[in-house]
Amino acid sequence: MSERSEFWLSHLSAIEAEGITTKAYAQREGLSPQALYQWRKRLVADARPRRTQRGGFAAIQIEPAIAARTDCTVVIDSELRLECAALPSVAWLVALSAALSERGR
């Protein structure tokens, strides 16, 4: 991931962690809200699987657990399933996707 992507990802992660609006965060940090929205869209799109070659990245599917609404399961493929206490942040999912893509999963 480039320095520029990491810069925006750190801001997007901070927004999620603080639980404030993107607009309020941008105003406080002196950033453009539009830039934050564009980078969020870009980083999520970059994390999506591409269907260009066989054996590429498998789609990530998030399934809420039936027992508790805050629990969820992240299904990577038939061999990898992550049980989470809460829905992971977009930044975490982007980082997971990038790591799995690098490993050819």
Secondary structure, DSSP 4 states (H G I P E B T S, - for coil): --HHHHHHHHHHHHHHHHT--HHHHHHHHT--HHHHHHHHHHHHHHHS---SSTT-PPPPEEEE-SS-TT-EEEEEETTEEEEESSPPPHHHHHHHHHHHHHTT-
